[in-house]
Amino acid sequence: MIEILQWTTLAVCALVAVARIPSALRGENRSLFFVYAFMTVAILLSIEAPYLAVDSVLGGTNLANLLLRFIIFGTVFALGLRIARGFGADDALRLITGPPGIVFVGAASVAVVVVFLMMDTAGSSAGLIAVYDRDVRNAALVEYYGAAGRLYPAYITLALFPAMVRAVRSGLPRLVRLGAGLLAVGSLAITLSLLSPVIPPSLAYLRFVFSYTAILCLVVGLSVFWLSKILARKTRRAHTGLTG
């Protein structure tokens, strides 16, 4: 189930990125193409085979995992800016780009690096599974490292949450409201993923469900926004043709 969820998420992300190439080549919303491309890379690094290949090049000490965390930070920041501006959410923009956002990303980055350095990271291991199995201390550190890596994405999505709720309740087109609803669900999923350190082993699968549900909701939600924009543009053109 988990492997299917991983590859499905990767496929969705990659397809959306590829679909954005023509627009990017025309100079339209290139930033959005790069966001999808980075998300694809991030998901790729969460899958064992590609992760091991990349980490072996970096020295086999799981630096690929640390790289993955910062790729996610950058991607989520860019997405947060784009969504907040698109919805005119000044409150979210202040939280993302103002002092609170700067302090939060700094603290989250330090936490990720410090916990990573505290672990015995020798030997490439996708998802740090081998590190987790090494001993009780490393198992606990892996859990806290994962939670630290989700702090900033959770902050960004929660900053956007009120704007998404307002959009769902508004009179905006249905597709826009659907996309906002998906992003709101993704925000909740990322927040729930922070509970990973306290989830019992018998429910360990929930960690993957929360993480990949968040990614899928984010990717599909953004795609719905894009589709809504395309349909609105076609409708305007058709209306212009009829009245011209």
Buried (B, 14 or more C-beta within 10 A) or exposed (E): EEEEBBEEBBEBBBBBBEEBEEBBEEEEBEEBBBBBBBBBBBBBBBBBEBBBEBBEEBEBBBBBBBBBBBBBBBBBBBBBBBBBEEBEBEEBBBBBBEEEBEEBBEBBBEBBBEBBEEBBBEEBBBBBEBBBEBEEEBBBBBBBBBBBBBBBBBBBBBBBBBBBBBBBEEEBBEBBBBBBBBBBBBBBBBBBBBEBBEBEEEEEEBBBBBBBBBBBBBBBBBBBBBBBBEEEEEEEEEEEEEEE
